[in-house]
C-alpha cells in the first residue's frame, strides 16, 4: 500500500510541474486531462503527507523515550505517542479506503426510472412520493433535474417516469437506490383503515457521452404520436411525442416532455444510449439478466431493498440493516445519512475483497 502511495506522490509532483507550464503542452485537451488527474490525486497525497509527518513525530517521541534522561519530557512523550499511534492507525485505514478502485461512472449524471409495481393505484401513488423524494434530494445537493417521460394515472400516481439528474457526484450517491422499494401504509383509497403493502421499482443508470455508445441509424425505429396527459387529455395536438425502439436489443424509450419533436428525440436518444451502455456492459460480463433483475426486481412486494413503514414512521434499508425513525424528513429528501451508510458499507466490502 505504501509503495503505491509513494508512486502516487511522485506522479502528483510530476503533474504539478507539468500543469504549471501549459505552454509546453500544445494539446489543450491533453492538458485538461492532466489537470483532472492532478485534482483526483490531490486529496490522497495530502492525507499521505499527513501520514508521513505523523510518522516523523512518532519517531521523535520514541527517541525521547529511548533516551530517558529527562523524566518529565519522557512522560509527555509517552502520552503523545499513544495519541499519535491512534491517529496513525485511523489515517492508515483512511488511506486504504482512498486507494480502493473507483467506479468510473461515479462522476456521471444519472438517468432514473420509477415504475409502479405490485399494489395497483397505491403503488402508483407511492411512485409519486419517491419521485418527489429524489427531486428534493437533488435540490438539497443543488443538482439539475430534467424530465424525460412522465406517465401518470388519473389520480396522479406514477405509472412510469424517467428523468435526468445532473450534478457533481450524482451517480456515486444515487446508484444505491436501484431496486424494489416497499411501502406499508393505509392508502388514500382504503375506506376501512387497513394497512396495505405495495411496491415501486427504481432503476439508476449512468448517463453516457456520445463517445461511449454508437447507435447505427438502421438499428432504430422511430415512431411519433400525440403526447397524452392525466385523464387521457392531450397535452398538444401535434405528434411531438417520440418512441424509439432499438431493434437489435428490443429496448424501447419514449419521451413526451417537450412540445418540440426534435427536443423529445434528443432526450430519448440520451436515455437510449444510457440503457444500451448498461445493457452491453452487463452482457460483456455475461450477467445482464441477473444484473437487471438485481436492480429493479419484478416489482413484487417480497423483493425489496428498502421498506417505508408509515404507521411506525420508519424507513429500513435491508441491505445494511439500518432503520431511521425519521420517515417524514426522509421522504422530504433528507437521505444523506442512509446514503452515506450505504457508501461506507460498499467501501468496506471492497476493502474486505482487497484483503483476501
C-alpha positions as CSV (number, residue, x, y, z in Angstrom):
1,X,0.0,0.0,0.0
2,X,2.7,2.5,1.0
3,X,4.7,1.7,-2.2
4,X,1.6,2.6,-4.2
5,X,1.2,5.8,-2.2
6,X,4.8,6.7,-2.8
7,X,4.3,6.3,-6.6
8,X,1.1,8.4,-6.4
9,X,3.0,11.2,-4.7
10,X,5.8,11.1,-7.3
11,X,3.2,11.3,-10.1
12,X,1.4,14.2,-8.3
13,X,4.7,16.1,-8.1
14,X,5.3,15.4,-11.8
15,X,1.8,16.6,-12.7
16,X,2.2,19.7,-10.6
17,X,5.2,20.7,-12.7
18,X,3.5,19.9,-16.0
19,X,0.3,21.8,-15.4
20,X,2.2,24.8,-14.1
21,X,3.7,25.2,-17.6
22,X,0.8,24.8,-20.0
23,X,2.9,26.2,-22.8
24,X,4.9,23.0,-23.1
25,X,1.8,21.0,-23.8
26,X,0.4,22.1,-27.1
27,X,-2.7,19.9,-27.0
28,X,-5.2,21.7,-24.7
29,X,-7.4,18.6,-24.3
30,X,-4.3,16.7,-23.1
31,X,-3.5,19.5,-20.6
32,X,-7.1,19.4,-19.2
33,X,-6.7,15.6,-18.7
34,X,-3.5,16.2,-16.7
35,X,-5.3,18.8,-14.6
36,X,-8.1,16.4,-13.9
37,X,-5.7,13.6,-13.0
38,X,-3.8,16.1,-10.7
39,X,-7.1,17.0,-9.0
40,X,-8.0,13.4,-8.5
41,X,-4.7,12.7,-6.6
42,X,-4.6,15.9,-4.5
43,X,-6.7,14.7,-1.6
44,X,-4.9,11.3,-1.3
45,X,-1.5,12.9,-1.5
46,X,-2.4,15.4,1.2
47,X,-3.5,12.6,3.5
48,X,-0.3,10.7,2.7
49,X,1.7,13.8,3.6
50,X,-0.1,13.9,7.0
51,X,0.7,10.3,7.5
52,X,4.5,10.9,6.8
53,X,4.6,13.9,9.1
54,X,2.9,11.8,11.8
55,X,5.5,9.0,11.4
56,X,8.3,11.6,11.9
57,X,6.6,12.9,15.1
58,X,6.2,9.3,16.4
59,X,9.9,8.6,15.7
60,X,10.8,11.7,17.7
61,X,8.7,10.6,20.6
62,X,10.3,7.2,20.5
63,X,13.8,8.7,20.6
64,X,12.9,10.8,23.6
65,X,11.5,7.8,25.4
66,X,14.6,5.7,24.5
67,X,16.9,8.4,25.8
68,X,15.0,8.7,29.1
69,X,17.3,11.4,30.5
70,X,14.5,13.8,31.2
71,X,11.8,12.2,33.2
72,X,9.2,14.9,32.6
73,X,9.8,15.0,28.9
74,X,9.8,11.2,28.7
75,X,6.3,11.1,30.4
76,X,5.0,13.7,28.0
77,X,6.4,11.8,25.0
78,X,4.7,8.6,26.2
79,X,1.3,10.4,26.4
80,X,1.8,11.9,23.0
81,X,3.0,8.6,21.5
82,X,-0.3,6.9,22.4
83,X,-2.3,9.6,20.8
84,X,-0.2,9.7,17.7
85,X,-0.3,5.9,17.3
86,X,-4.1,6.0,17.4
87,X,-4.2,8.8,14.8
88,X,-1.8,6.8,12.7
89,X,-4.0,3.7,12.8
90,X,-7.0,5.8,11.8
91,X,-5.1,7.5,9.0
92,X,-3.9,4.2,7.7
93,X,-7.5,2.9,7.4
94,X,-8.5,6.1,5.7
95,X,-5.7,5.8,3.1
96,X,-6.8,2.2,2.4
97,X,-10.2,3.5,1.5
98,X,-8.8,6.2,-0.7
99,X,-6.8,3.6,-2.6
100,X,-9.8,1.5,-3.4
101,X,-10.7,1.3,-7.1
102,X,-13.2,4.0,-8.0
103,X,-16.3,3.4,-10.0
104,X,-15.6,5.1,-13.4
105,X,-19.3,6.2,-13.5
106,X,-19.3,7.9,-10.2
107,X,-18.9,11.4,-11.7
108,X,-21.5,10.9,-14.3
109,X,-25.1,12.3,-14.4
110,X,-28.0,9.9,-13.7
111,X,-30.9,8.6,-15.7
112,X,-33.6,7.5,-13.2
113,X,-36.7,5.4,-13.8
114,X,-39.5,4.8,-11.4
115,X,-42.2,2.3,-12.1
116,X,-45.3,1.2,-10.1
117,X,-45.0,-2.4,-9.0
118,X,-47.5,-4.6,-7.1
119,X,-50.3,-2.8,-5.4
120,X,-52.4,-1.1,-8.0
121,X,-53.2,2.6,-7.6
122,X,-51.4,2.7,-4.2
123,X,-48.2,1.5,-5.8
124,X,-48.6,4.3,-8.4
125,X,-49.2,6.9,-5.7
126,X,-46.1,5.7,-3.8
127,X,-44.1,6.1,-7.0
128,X,-45.1,9.8,-7.0
129,X,-43.8,10.0,-3.4
130,X,-40.5,8.5,-4.5
131,X,-40.3,10.9,-7.4
132,X,-40.7,13.9,-5.0
133,X,-38.2,12.4,-2.6
134,X,-35.5,12.1,-5.2
135,X,-36.3,15.6,-6.6
136,X,-36.0,17.1,-3.1
137,X,-32.7,15.2,-2.5
138,X,-31.4,16.6,-5.8
139,X,-32.4,20.1,-4.8
140,X,-30.5,19.7,-1.5
141,X,-27.4,18.8,-3.5
142,X,-28.0,21.6,-6.0
143,X,-28.3,19.2,-8.9
144,X,-30.3,19.9,-12.0
145,X,-33.5,17.9,-12.7
146,X,-34.7,17.3,-16.3
147,X,-37.9,15.4,-17.0
148,X,-37.8,12.9,-19.9
149,X,-41.0,11.0,-19.8
150,X,-43.8,11.2,-17.3
151,X,-46.8,8.8,-17.4
152,X,-49.3,9.3,-14.6
153,X,-52.6,7.6,-13.6
154,X,-55.9,9.6,-13.4
155,X,-55.3,10.0,-9.6
156,X,-51.8,11.5,-10.2
157,X,-49.9,8.3,-9.4
158,X,-46.9,7.2,-11.4
159,X,-47.2,4.5,-13.9
160,X,-43.6,5.2,-15.2
161,X,-41.4,8.2,-15.0
162,X,-37.9,8.8,-16.5
163,X,-35.8,11.8,-15.6
164,X,-32.2,13.0,-15.7
165,X,-30.3,14.4,-12.7
166,X,-27.2,16.3,-13.5
167,X,-24.6,17.3,-10.9
168,X,-21.3,16.5,-9.2
169,X,-21.3,13.0,-7.7
170,X,-24.9,12.3,-8.7
171,X,-24.3,8.7,-9.7
172,X,-21.9,8.0,-6.8
173,X,-24.8,8.6,-4.4
174,X,-27.9,7.6,-6.3
175,X,-26.6,4.3,-7.6
176,X,-27.6,2.6,-4.3
177,X,-31.3,3.4,-5.0
178,X,-31.7,0.7,-7.7
179,X,-34.1,-1.9,-6.7
180,X,-37.6,-2.5,-5.3
181,X,-39.0,-0.1,-2.7
182,X,-41.8,-1.4,-0.4
183,X,-44.3,0.8,1.3
184,X,-46.6,-0.1,4.3
185,X,-49.4,2.3,5.0
186,X,-53.1,3.0,4.8
187,X,-53.8,4.0,1.2
188,X,-56.0,7.1,0.5
189,X,-58.2,4.7,-1.5
190,X,-58.7,2.5,1.6
191,X,-62.1,3.2,3.3
192,X,-61.7,0.8,6.3
193,X,-58.3,2.0,7.5
194,X,-56.4,-1.2,6.8
195,X,-52.6,-1.1,6.2
196,X,-51.6,-2.2,2.7
197,X,-48.2,-3.3,1.3
198,X,-47.2,-2.1,-2.2
199,X,-44.1,-1.6,-4.1
200,X,-42.4,0.5,-6.8
201,X,-39.1,-0.2,-8.6
202,X,-36.3,2.2,-9.2
203,X,-33.5,1.9,-11.8
204,X,-30.5,4.1,-11.8
205,X,-28.3,4.3,-14.9
206,X,-25.2,6.5,-15.6
207,X,-25.7,9.0,-18.4
208,X,-23.2,8.2,-21.2
209,X,-21.5,10.5,-23.6
210,X,-21.7,10.2,-27.3
211,X,-18.3,8.6,-27.5
212,X,-19.3,5.8,-25.2
213,X,-22.1,4.3,-27.3
214,X,-22.6,4.5,-31.1
215,X,-26.1,3.8,-32.5
216,X,-26.5,2.8,-36.1
217,X,-29.4,4.6,-37.7
218,X,-30.5,1.4,-39.3
219,X,-30.9,-0.2,-35.9
220,X,-33.6,2.1,-34.6
221,X,-37.2,2.5,-35.3
222,X,-38.7,6.0,-34.5
223,X,-42.5,6.4,-34.0
224,X,-44.2,9.7,-33.3
225,X,-47.5,10.2,-31.5
226,X,-49.5,12.8,-29.6
227,X,-48.4,13.4,-26.1
228,X,-51.0,12.4,-23.5
229,X,-51.7,14.0,-20.1
230,X,-53.5,12.8,-17.0
231,X,-57.1,11.7,-17.6
232,X,-56.4,11.0,-21.2
233,X,-56.3,14.6,-22.3
234,X,-53.9,15.6,-25.0
235,X,-51.0,17.9,-23.9
236,X,-50.9,19.2,-27.5
237,X,-52.5,18.5,-30.9
238,X,-49.3,17.7,-32.8
239,X,-47.4,14.4,-32.9
240,X,-44.5,15.7,-30.8
241,X,-44.0,12.6,-28.6
242,X,-41.3,10.2,-29.6
243,X,-40.9,6.4,-29.2
244,X,-37.5,4.9,-30.2
245,X,-37.1,1.1,-30.5
246,X,-33.6,-0.3,-30.7
247,X,-34.2,-3.3,-32.9
248,X,-31.2,-5.5,-32.0
249,X,-31.9,-5.4,-28.3
250,X,-35.6,-4.6,-28.2
251,X,-35.0,-1.7,-25.8
252,X,-37.8,1.0,-26.1
253,X,-37.6,4.6,-24.9
254,X,-40.3,7.2,-25.0
255,X,-40.2,11.0,-24.4
256,X,-43.2,13.4,-24.4
257,X,-42.0,16.1,-22.0
258,X,-41.2,18.8,-24.7
259,X,-43.6,20.3,-27.2
260,X,-40.8,20.1,-29.8
261,X,-40.4,16.7,-31.5
262,X,-36.7,17.5,-32.1
263,X,-36.1,18.1,-28.4
264,X,-38.0,15.0,-27.4
265,X,-35.9,12.9,-29.9
266,X,-32.7,14.3,-28.4
267,X,-33.8,13.4,-24.8
268,X,-35.0,9.9,-25.9
269,X,-31.7,9.2,-27.6
270,X,-29.8,10.3,-24.5
271,X,-31.8,7.8,-22.4
272,X,-31.4,5.1,-25.1
273,X,-27.6,5.5,-25.0
274,X,-27.6,5.1,-21.2
275,X,-29.7,1.9,-21.5
276,X,-27.6,0.5,-24.2
277,X,-24.4,1.3,-22.2
278,X,-25.8,-0.6,-19.3
279,X,-27.0,-3.4,-21.5
280,X,-23.7,-4.0,-23.3
281,X,-21.6,-3.6,-20.2
282,X,-23.7,-6.2,-18.3
283,X,-23.8,-8.5,-21.3
284,X,-20.0,-8.4,-21.5
285,X,-19.9,-9.8,-18.0
286,X,-22.4,-12.5,-19.1
287,X,-24.7,-11.3,-16.3
288,X,-27.2,-9.0,-18.0
289,X,-30.3,-10.8,-16.9
290,X,-29.2,-11.2,-13.3
291,X,-27.9,-7.6,-13.1
292,X,-31.2,-6.2,-14.4
293,X,-33.2,-8.4,-12.0
294,X,-31.0,-7.3,-9.1
295,X,-31.5,-3.7,-10.0
296,X,-35.3,-3.5,-10.4
297,X,-36.6,-7.0,-9.5
298,X,-40.1,-7.9,-10.5
299,X,-41.8,-5.2,-8.5
300,X,-43.2,-7.8,-6.2
301,X,-43.8,-7.0,-2.5
302,X,-41.4,-9.6,-1.3
303,X,-38.4,-8.2,-3.3
304,X,-37.2,-5.1,-1.7
305,X,-34.1,-3.2,-0.8
306,X,-35.9,-0.8,1.5
307,X,-39.2,-0.6,3.4
308,X,-41.1,2.6,4.2
309,X,-43.4,2.0,7.2
310,X,-45.7,5.0,7.6
311,X,-47.7,3.9,10.7
312,X,-44.4,3.5,12.6
313,X,-42.7,6.4,11.0
314,X,-39.6,4.4,10.0
315,X,-37.6,3.6,6.9
316,X,-35.4,0.4,6.8
317,X,-32.7,-0.5,4.3
318,X,-32.5,-4.3,4.3
319,X,-29.0,-4.4,2.7
320,X,-27.3,-2.8,5.6
321,X,-30.0,-3.5,8.3
322,X,-30.3,0.2,9.0
323,X,-33.5,1.8,10.4
324,X,-34.2,5.5,10.7
325,X,-37.2,6.8,12.6
326,X,-37.5,10.0,10.6
327,X,-39.6,8.9,7.7
328,X,-41.2,12.3,7.1
329,X,-37.8,14.0,6.7
330,X,-36.5,11.1,4.6
331,X,-39.4,11.4,2.2
332,X,-38.7,15.2,2.0
333,X,-35.2,14.3,0.6
334,X,-33.2,14.1,3.8
335,X,-31.5,10.9,2.7
336,X,-27.9,11.8,3.4
337,X,-27.4,9.6,6.5
338,X,-28.7,6.5,4.7
339,X,-26.7,7.0,1.5
340,X,-23.5,7.7,3.4
341,X,-24.0,4.4,5.3
342,X,-24.6,2.6,2.0
343,X,-21.4,4.1,0.6
344,X,-19.4,3.1,3.7
345,X,-20.8,-0.5,3.5
346,X,-19.8,-0.7,-0.2
347,X,-16.3,0.6,0.7
348,X,-15.9,-1.9,3.5
349,X,-16.9,-4.7,1.2
350,X,-14.3,-3.7,-1.4
351,X,-11.7,-3.4,1.4
352,X,-12.5,-7.0,2.5
353,X,-12.1,-8.2,-1.1
354,X,-8.8,-6.4,-1.4
355,X,-7.5,-8.0,1.8
356,X,-8.4,-11.5,0.8
